[in-house]
Amino acid sequence: MASKIFYLFLFFLAHLQPFSFVNGDATLIKKTCKNTKYYDLCFSSLKSDPSSPKADPKGLAVIMVGVGMANATSTSFYLTSQLLDPAASDSTLKRVLKECADKYSYASQALQDSAQDLANEAYDYASMHIIAASDYPNVCHNLFKRNPGLVYPAELARREEGLKHICDVALGIINNLINW
């Protein structure tokens, strides 16, 4: 229930428009994404969101944070589902998968905190929470490294890289807000 309320909050936050900003049409999205590390990821993510045409730059940041939350939450659920796989009978693997699921859940929470920081225009704190969210997957990766015999799954590596790229884009957008 709380997550539904939060997503409703994100939806309304993305539609708030201070009078000093232009709406998030393709021109604003291109301008915003040009100053990020992954232009194509930024542009495709923002253009695919139905609220982006009405979003101001802060709303675009919130949308990107929401993309990160969706990635982290999905990865946490993916890891939890792997615990149910009969092939995951090794107790060490199960422990590592559980800890990794928790880390991705923490990443999602950090991104949720970032969205709240954006709403309060606390851009430094928003950045700090995004950096934390980006780092949680490293802990998961290190858990696999510390346990000889466990192989870091390719799907998890792909998801880790995706979350890090999303966080890099969100940070770039927030840097735009600070310098706007």
C-alpha positions as CSV (number, residue, x, y, z in Angstrom):
1,M,0.0,0.0,0.0
2,A,2.8,2.4,0.9
3,S,4.5,1.8,-2.4
4,K,1.3,2.6,-4.3
5,I,1.0,5.9,-2.4
6,F,4.7,6.7,-3.2
7,Y,4.2,6.0,-6.9
8,L,1.1,8.3,-6.8
9,F,3.3,10.9,-5.1
10,L,5.9,10.5,-7.9
11,F,3.2,10.9,-10.5
12,F,2.0,14.1,-9.0
13,L,5.5,15.4,-8.4
14,A,6.4,14.8,-12.0
15,H,3.5,17.1,-13.0
16,L,4.5,20.0,-10.8
17,Q,5.8,22.8,-12.9
18,P,7.5,25.9,-11.6
19,F,6.8,28.8,-13.9
20,S,10.4,29.4,-14.6
21,F,10.9,26.2,-16.5
22,V,9.8,25.1,-20.0
23,N,7.8,21.9,-20.4
24,G,9.6,18.6,-21.1
25,D,9.1,18.5,-24.9
26,A,11.6,16.8,-27.1
27,T,13.8,19.9,-27.1
28,L,14.1,20.1,-23.4
29,I,14.6,16.4,-23.1
30,K,17.4,16.5,-25.7
31,K,19.0,19.5,-23.9
32,T,18.8,17.7,-20.6
33,C,20.1,14.4,-21.9
34,K,23.1,16.0,-23.7
35,N,24.6,16.8,-20.4
36,T,24.4,13.2,-19.1
37,K,26.9,10.3,-19.5
38,Y,24.4,8.1,-21.4
39,Y,22.4,10.2,-23.8
40,D,20.6,7.4,-25.6
41,L,19.5,5.8,-22.3
42,C,18.4,9.2,-21.0
43,F,16.5,10.2,-24.1
44,S,14.7,6.8,-24.6
45,S,13.8,6.6,-20.9
46,L,12.4,10.1,-20.7
47,K,10.6,9.9,-24.1
48,S,8.9,6.6,-23.2
49,D,7.4,8.1,-20.0
50,P,3.9,9.6,-20.8
51,S,4.4,12.3,-18.2
52,S,7.6,13.7,-19.7
53,P,6.0,16.1,-22.2
54,K,4.5,18.0,-19.3
55,A,7.6,17.7,-17.0
56,D,10.0,20.5,-16.1
57,P,13.7,19.6,-15.6
58,K,13.0,18.6,-12.0
59,G,10.2,16.4,-13.2
60,L,12.6,14.8,-15.7
61,A,14.9,14.0,-12.8
62,V,12.1,12.4,-10.9
63,I,11.1,10.3,-13.9
64,M,14.7,9.1,-14.2
65,V,14.9,8.3,-10.5
66,G,11.6,6.3,-11.0
67,V,13.3,4.3,-13.8
68,G,16.1,3.5,-11.3
69,M,13.6,2.5,-8.6
70,A,11.8,0.2,-11.1
71,N,15.2,-1.4,-12.1
72,A,16.3,-1.9,-8.4
73,T,12.9,-3.3,-7.4
74,S,12.7,-5.6,-10.4
75,T,16.2,-6.9,-9.6
76,S,15.4,-7.5,-6.0
77,F,12.3,-9.5,-7.1
78,Y,14.4,-11.4,-9.6
79,L,16.9,-12.4,-6.9
80,T,14.2,-13.4,-4.6
81,S,12.7,-15.6,-7.4
82,Q,16.1,-17.2,-7.8
83,L,15.9,-18.4,-4.2
84,L,12.9,-20.6,-5.2
85,D,14.8,-22.2,-8.1
86,P,15.6,-25.8,-7.4
87,A,19.1,-25.3,-8.8
88,A,19.8,-22.9,-5.9
89,S,20.1,-25.7,-3.4
90,D,23.5,-24.6,-2.1
91,S,23.1,-22.8,1.3
92,T,25.9,-20.3,0.5
93,L,24.3,-19.4,-2.8
94,K,20.9,-18.9,-1.1
95,R,22.5,-16.6,1.5
96,V,24.3,-14.5,-1.1
97,L,21.1,-14.3,-3.2
98,K,19.1,-13.2,-0.2
99,E,21.7,-10.5,0.8
100,C,21.8,-9.3,-2.8
101,A,18.0,-9.0,-2.9
102,D,18.3,-6.9,0.2
103,K,21.0,-4.7,-1.3
104,Y,18.8,-4.0,-4.3
105,S,15.9,-3.3,-2.0
106,Y,18.1,-0.7,-0.2
107,A,19.0,0.8,-3.6
108,S,15.3,1.2,-4.3
109,Q,14.8,2.9,-1.0
110,A,17.8,5.2,-1.5
111,L,16.2,6.3,-4.9
112,Q,12.9,6.8,-3.2
113,D,14.7,9.1,-0.7
114,S,16.3,10.9,-3.6
115,A,12.8,11.6,-5.1
116,Q,11.8,13.1,-1.8
117,D,14.9,15.2,-1.8
118,L,14.1,16.4,-5.3
119,A,10.7,17.4,-4.1
120,N,12.3,19.5,-1.4
121,E,14.9,20.8,-3.9
122,A,17.6,19.3,-1.7
123,Y,19.7,18.5,-4.7
124,D,22.9,17.6,-2.8
125,Y,21.0,15.0,-0.7
126,A,19.3,13.7,-3.8
127,S,22.7,13.2,-5.4
128,M,24.0,11.5,-2.3
129,H,21.1,9.0,-2.3
130,I,21.6,8.2,-6.0
131,I,25.3,7.6,-5.4
132,A,24.4,5.2,-2.6
133,A,21.8,3.4,-4.8
134,S,24.5,3.0,-7.5
135,D,26.9,1.5,-5.0
136,Y,24.6,-1.2,-3.5
137,P,25.1,-3.5,-6.5
138,N,28.9,-3.4,-5.8
139,V,28.2,-5.0,-2.5
140,C,26.3,-7.8,-4.2
141,H,29.0,-8.3,-6.7
142,N,31.6,-8.5,-3.9
143,L,29.6,-11.1,-2.1
144,F,29.9,-13.4,-5.1
145,K,33.6,-12.7,-5.3
146,R,34.2,-13.5,-1.6
147,N,32.6,-17.0,-2.0
148,P,34.8,-19.2,-4.2
149,G,32.8,-21.5,-6.4
150,L,29.9,-19.0,-6.9
151,V,29.7,-17.5,-10.3
152,Y,28.3,-14.0,-10.7
153,P,25.2,-14.5,-13.0
154,A,25.4,-12.8,-16.4
155,E,21.8,-11.6,-15.9
156,L,22.7,-10.0,-12.6
157,A,25.8,-8.3,-14.2
158,R,23.5,-6.9,-16.9
159,R,21.1,-5.5,-14.3
160,E,23.9,-4.1,-12.2
161,E,25.3,-2.2,-15.1
162,G,21.8,-1.0,-16.0
163,L,21.2,0.4,-12.6
164,K,24.6,2.1,-12.5
165,H,24.0,3.8,-15.9
166,I,20.5,4.9,-14.8
167,C,22.0,6.4,-11.7
168,D,24.7,8.2,-13.7
169,V,21.9,9.7,-15.9
170,A,19.9,10.8,-12.9
171,L,23.0,12.4,-11.4
172,G,23.7,14.2,-14.7
173,I,20.1,15.6,-14.7
174,I,20.5,16.8,-11.1
175,N,23.7,18.5,-12.0
176,N,21.8,20.3,-14.7
177,L,19.3,21.5,-12.1
178,I,22.0,22.8,-9.9
179,N,23.6,24.7,-12.8
180,W,20.3,25.7,-14.6
